[in-house]
């Protein structure tokens, strides 16, 4: 699967945040739902325009972003 089929960015929508195509749901928003304990099933039930592939694309996008960047965590916050 290619995440670019599902994720895009438009500077005129949501200030250019990456979002799922044909929605106004940002990658950040979907990740926030997972961080708050939502399941894939809950997300798909509450946002019926989403597909399981679109949700998977969110993770593929984030994985690629993390692979291409160096992330350093401040030890003071751990």
MMTF fields as JSON, N, C-alpha, C and O atoms, coordinates in Angstrom:
{
  "mmtfVersion": "1.0.0",
  "mmtfProducer": "UNKNOWN",
  "numBonds": 311,
  "numAtoms": 312,
  "numGroups": 78,
  "numChains": 1,
  "numModels": 1,
  "chainsPerModel": [1],
  "groupsPerChain": [78],
  "chainIdList": ["A"],
  "bondAtomList": [4, 2, 8, 6, 12, 10, 16, 14, 20, 18, 24, 22, 28, 26, 32, 30, 36, 34, 40, 38, 44, 42, 48, 46, 52, 50, 56, 54, 60, 58, 64, 62, 68, 66, 72, 70, 76, 74, 80, 78, 84, 82, 88, 86, 92, 90, 96, 94, 100, 98, 104, 102, 108, 106, 112, 110, 116, 114, 120, 118, 124, 122, 128, 126, 132, 130, 136, 134, 140, 138, 144, 142, 148, 146, 152, 150, 156, 154, 160, 158, 164, 162, 168, 166, 172, 170, 176, 174, 180, 178, 184, 182, 188, 186, 192, 190, 196, 194, 200, 198, 204, 202, 208, 206, 212, 210, 216, 214, 220, 218, 224, 222, 228, 226, 232, 230, 236, 234, 240, 238, 244, 242, 248, 246, 252, 250, 256, 254, 260, 258, 264, 262, 268, 266, 272, 270, 276, 274, 280, 278, 284, 282, 288, 286, 292, 290, 296, 294, 300, 298, 304, 302, 308, 306],
  "bondOrderList": [1, 1, 1, 1, 1, 1, 1, 1, 1, 1, 1, 1, 1, 1, 1, 1, 1, 1, 1, 1, 1, 1, 1, 1, 1, 1, 1, 1, 1, 1, 1, 1, 1, 1, 1, 1, 1, 1, 1, 1, 1, 1, 1, 1, 1, 1, 1, 1, 1, 1, 1, 1, 1, 1, 1, 1, 1, 1, 1, 1, 1, 1, 1, 1, 1, 1, 1, 1, 1, 1, 1, 1, 1, 1, 1, 1, 1],
  "groupList": [{"groupName": "UNK", "atomNameList": ["N", "CA", "C", "O"], "elementList": ["N", "C", "C", "O"], "formalChargeList": [0, 0, 0, 0], "bondAtomList": [1, 0, 2, 1, 3, 2], "bondOrderList": [1, 1, 2], "singleLetterCode": "X", "chemCompType": "L-PEPTIDE LINKING"}],
  "groupTypeList": [0, 0, 0, 0, 0, 0, 0, 0, 0, 0, 0, 0, 0, 0, 0, 0, 0, 0, 0, 0, 0, 0, 0, 0, 0, 0, 0, 0, 0, 0, 0, 0, 0, 0, 0, 0, 0, 0, 0, 0, 0, 0, 0, 0, 0, 0, 0, 0, 0, 0, 0, 0, 0, 0, 0, 0, 0, 0, 0, 0, 0, 0, 0, 0, 0, 0, 0, 0, 0, 0, 0, 0, 0, 0, 0, 0, 0, 0],
  "groupIdList": [1, 2, 3, 4, 5, 6, 7, 8, 9, 10, 11, 12, 13, 14, 15, 16, 17, 18, 19, 20, 21, 22, 23, 24, 25, 26, 27, 28, 29, 30, 31, 32, 33, 34, 35, 36, 37, 38, 39, 40, 41, 42, 43, 44, 45, 46, 47, 48, 49, 50, 51, 52, 53, 54, 55, 56, 57, 58, 59, 60, 61, 62, 63, 64, 65, 66, 67, 68, 69, 70, 71, 72, 73, 74, 75, 76, 77, 78],
  "secStructList": [7, 7, 4, 4, 4, 6, 3, 3, 7, 7, 6, 6, 1, 4, 4, 4, 7, 7, 3, 3, 6, 6, 1, 1, 7, 5, 2, 2, 2, 2, 2, 2, 2, 2, 2, 6, 6, 7, 7, 2, 2, 2, 2, 2, 2, 2, 7, 6, 6, 7, 7, 2, 2, 2, 2, 2, 2, 2, 2, 2, 2, 2, 2, 2, 2, 2, 2, 2, 1, 7, 7, 7, 7, 7, 4, 4, 4, 7],
  "xCoordList": [0.843, 0.0, 0.885, 1.923, 0.476, 1.182, 0.362, -0.778, 0.932, 0.179, -0.24, -1.222, 0.491, 0.161, -1.195, -1.752, -1.721, -3.068, -4.134, -5.261, -3.785, -4.76, -4.483, -5.405, -3.234, -2.846, -2.362, -1.613, -2.802, -2.307, -2.316, -2.83, -1.75, -1.674, -2.05, -1.591, -2.893, -3.317, -3.178, -3.842, -2.336, -2.127, -3.405, -3.452, -4.432, -5.695, -6.633, -7.666, -6.278, -7.137, -6.321, -5.233, -6.856, -6.202, -4.754, -3.898, -4.495, -3.164, -2.088, -0.914, -2.504, -1.548, -1.184, -0.288, -1.877, -1.589, -1.906, -2.864, -1.121, -1.44, -2.799, -3.092, -3.619, -4.957, -5.352, -4.731, -6.389, -6.887, -7.692, -8.558, -7.393, -8.056, -9.567, -10.081, -10.262, -11.732, -12.341, -13.529, -11.527, -12.035, -11.356, -10.486, -11.776, -11.074, -10.468, -10.308, -10.137, -9.56, -8.043, -7.519, -7.36, -5.899, -5.293, -5.909, -4.085, -3.305, -3.17, -3.319, -2.893, -2.752, -4.018, -3.938, -5.185, -6.46, -6.649, -7.022, -6.393, -6.564, -5.604, -6.0, -4.359, -3.401, -3.845, -3.654, -4.438, -4.953, -6.063, -6.15, -6.907, -7.965, -7.345, -7.761, -6.345, -5.664, -4.995, -5.055, -4.367, -3.685, -4.662, -4.284, -5.916, -6.954, -7.704, -8.738, -7.188, -7.738, -8.773, -9.33, -9.036, -9.988, -9.415, -8.202, -10.298, -9.894, -10.16, -10.857, -9.596, -9.867, -11.369, -11.928, -12.016, -13.45, -14.242, -15.183, -13.869, -14.559, -14.372, -15.313, -13.174, -12.914, -13.73, -14.359, -13.721, -14.475, -15.976, -16.683, -16.476, -17.898, -18.287, -19.364, -17.403, -17.712, -17.421, -17.964, -16.578, -16.222, -16.388, -15.403, -17.64, -17.926, -17.321, -17.293, -16.842, -16.188, -14.775, -14.181, -14.232, -12.889, -12.941, -13.951, -11.837, -11.683, -10.547, -9.71, -10.507, -9.364, -8.037, -7.026, -8.033, -6.801, -6.359, -5.162, -7.304, -6.961, -6.35, -5.403, -6.889, -6.329, -4.923, -4.02, -4.73, -3.401, -2.427, -1.259, -2.9, -2.052, -1.556, -0.449, -2.359, -1.92, -0.653, 0.314, -0.657, 0.513, 1.703, 2.849, 1.431, 2.52, 3.163, 4.387, 2.35, 2.845, 3.722, 4.824, 3.225, 3.97, 5.266, 6.306, 5.206, 6.417, 7.47, 8.652, 7.042, 8.004, 8.569, 9.763, 7.723, 8.199, 9.229, 10.246, 8.969, 9.904, 11.194, 12.264, 11.114, 12.305, 13.212, 14.437, 12.591, 13.36, 13.843, 14.578, 13.458, 13.84, 14.569, 14.378, 15.394, 16.004, 15.191, 15.035, 14.683, 13.88, 14.678, 15.154, 14.813, 15.521, 14.549, 13.846, 14.524, 13.642, 14.479, 15.533, 14.0, 14.674, 14.58, 13.472, 15.685, 15.638, 14.928, 14.482, 14.814, 14.144, 12.65, 12.012, 12.071, 10.63, 10.277, 9.101, 11.3, 11.035, 10.947, 10.729],
  "yCoordList": [-1.183, 0.0, 1.242, 1.279, 2.219, 3.502, 4.54, 4.826, 5.1, 6.035, 7.278, 7.927, 7.616, 8.829, 8.728, 9.743, 7.532, 7.367, 7.862, 8.146, 7.966, 8.284, 9.579, 10.185, 10.004, 11.174, 12.278, 12.026, 13.505, 14.631, 15.889, 15.898, 16.923, 18.198, 19.305, 19.337, 20.207, 21.352, 22.584, 22.668, 23.544, 24.721, 25.516, 26.314, 25.303, 26.023, 25.319, 25.872, 24.092, 23.322, 22.913, 22.353, 23.197, 22.853, 23.33, 22.662, 24.473, 25.085, 24.172, 24.269, 23.284, 22.411, 21.153, 20.415, 20.897, 19.667, 18.461, 18.496, 17.398, 16.182, 15.656, 15.591, 15.285, 14.794, 13.679, 13.474, 12.968, 11.883, 12.495, 13.341, 12.055, 12.591, 12.46, 11.509, 13.426, 13.484, 13.642, 13.383, 14.069, 14.357, 15.631, 16.193, 16.061, 17.134, 16.574, 17.291, 15.29, 14.617, 14.566, 13.942, 15.23, 15.275, 14.0, 13.301, 13.722, 12.614, 12.818, 11.874, 14.028, 14.36, 13.995, 13.434, 14.315, 14.025, 12.517, 12.056, 11.751, 10.298, 9.701, 8.843, 10.143, 9.661, 10.014, 9.235, 11.193, 11.6, 10.685, 10.39, 10.237, 9.293, 8.005, 7.49, 7.483, 6.276, 6.526, 5.678, 7.669, 7.997, 8.05, 7.815, 8.358, 8.416, 7.104, 7.054, 6.036, 4.717, 4.223, 3.14, 4.994, 4.541, 3.351, 3.237, 2.468, 1.343, 1.701, 2.671, 0.906, 1.105, 1.016, 1.819, 0.045, -0.139, 1.087, 1.494, 1.675, 2.879, 4.035, 4.781, 4.182, 5.268, 5.064, 6.0, 3.848, 3.576, 3.727, 4.186, 3.348, 3.511, 4.983, 5.376, 5.796, 7.214, 8.076, 9.173, 7.595, 8.338, 7.389, 6.877, 7.157, 6.134, 6.396, 5.489, 7.59, 7.837, 7.27, 7.153, 6.917, 6.328, 4.85, 4.178, 4.368, 2.942, 2.397, 3.165, 1.089, 0.531, 0.867, 1.053, 0.943, 1.274, 2.707, 2.973, 3.621, 5.009, 5.103, 5.858, 4.339, 4.339, 3.742, 4.27, 2.668, 2.075, 3.063, 3.122, 3.831, 4.818, 5.876, 6.392, 6.201, 7.158, 6.636, 7.378, 5.37, 4.79, 4.668, 4.866, 4.345, 4.257, 5.624, 5.727, 6.669, 8.034, 8.419, 8.938, 8.161, 8.531, 7.723, 8.262, 6.448, 5.617, 6.165, 6.225, 6.563, 7.13, 8.45, 8.712, 9.278, 10.554, 10.322, 11.013, 9.361, 9.088, 8.473, 8.747, 7.662, 7.037, 8.089, 7.967, 9.116, 10.135, 11.265, 12.135, 11.277, 12.351, 11.763, 10.597, 12.57, 12.193, 12.835, 14.055, 12.01, 12.519, 12.359, 11.27, 13.437, 13.408, 13.798, 14.804, 12.987, 13.253, 13.863, 13.34, 14.971, 15.628, 14.723, 14.435, 14.272, 13.343, 13.935, 13.19, 15.251, 15.885, 15.598, 15.675, 15.265, 15.038, 13.565, 13.219, 12.692, 11.261, 10.917, 9.756],
  "zCoordList": [0.0, 0.0, 0.0, 0.661, -0.721, -0.79, -0.011, -0.377, 1.052, 1.885, 1.118, 1.479, 0.066, -0.711, -1.409, -1.828, -1.533, -2.104, -1.133, -1.54, 0.15, 1.189, 1.946, 2.493, 1.983, 2.776, 1.842, 0.898, 2.121, 1.337, 2.198, 3.316, 1.659, 2.362, 1.387, 0.246, 1.863, 1.062, 1.943, 2.977, 1.567, 2.414, 2.683, 3.619, 1.874, 2.062, 3.035, 3.411, 3.446, 4.35, 5.568, 5.439, 6.753, 8.019, 8.092, 8.673, 7.505, 7.521, 6.935, 7.293, 6.03, 5.37, 6.135, 5.725, 7.254, 7.997, 7.123, 6.351, 7.233, 6.488, 6.93, 8.124, 5.965, 6.293, 5.346, 4.303, 5.728, 4.901, 3.766, 3.986, 2.544, 1.354, 1.469, 2.058, 0.901, 0.867, 2.25, 2.441, 3.224, 4.568, 5.056, 4.391, 6.222, 6.917, 8.205, 9.193, 8.177, 9.335, 9.175, 8.253, 10.085, 9.993, 10.565, 11.369, 10.134, 10.689, 12.19, 12.966, 12.593, 14.014, 14.793, 15.886, 14.227, 14.892, 15.064, 16.143, 14.002, 14.076, 15.102, 15.891, 15.098, 16.097, 17.511, 18.444, 17.66, 18.969, 19.454, 20.646, 18.545, 18.935, 19.461, 20.499, 18.744, 19.221, 20.57, 21.46, 20.721, 21.978, 23.146, 24.294, 22.848, 23.882, 24.039, 24.705, 23.427, 23.659, 22.662, 22.838, 21.624, 20.614, 19.862, 19.688, 19.418, 18.582, 17.118, 16.817, 16.227, 14.8, 14.555, 13.808, 15.18, 14.987, 15.429, 14.748, 16.559, 17.039, 16.066, 15.794, 15.548, 14.606, 13.337, 12.842, 12.811, 11.583, 11.802, 10.905, 12.978, 13.283, 13.376, 12.93, 13.959, 14.162, 12.946, 12.818, 12.064, 10.851, 9.66, 9.127, 9.247, 8.232, 6.86, 6.028, 6.6, 5.306, 5.263, 4.191, 6.438, 6.492, 6.157, 6.363, 5.639, 5.37, 6.226, 6.701, 6.428, 7.165, 6.487, 7.164, 5.175, 4.448, 4.741, 4.853, 4.863, 5.18, 6.572, 6.788, 7.51, 8.867, 8.844, 9.493, 8.118, 8.004, 7.363, 7.747, 6.395, 5.721, 6.703, 6.548, 7.706, 8.732, 9.394, 9.563, 9.766, 10.433, 9.485, 9.888, 8.246, 7.273, 7.071, 6.978, 7.002, 6.849, 8.042, 7.869, 9.244, 10.448, 10.547, 10.925, 10.211, 10.249, 9.294, 9.633, 8.104, 7.154, 7.657, 7.509, 8.247, 8.798, 9.893, 9.953, 10.746, 11.844, 11.33, 11.873, 10.314, 9.753, 9.11, 9.127, 8.547, 7.832, 8.726, 8.261, 9.976, 10.901, 12.096, 12.442, 12.716, 13.974, 15.084, 15.133, 15.962, 17.066, 18.355, 18.674, 19.074, 20.335, 21.435, 21.339, 22.474, 23.601, 24.712, 25.074, 25.245, 26.357, 27.585, 28.036, 28.134, 29.281, 30.492, 31.365, 30.561, 31.7, 31.703, 32.754, 30.533, 30.511, 30.738, 30.852, 30.806, 31.025, 32.468, 32.814]
}
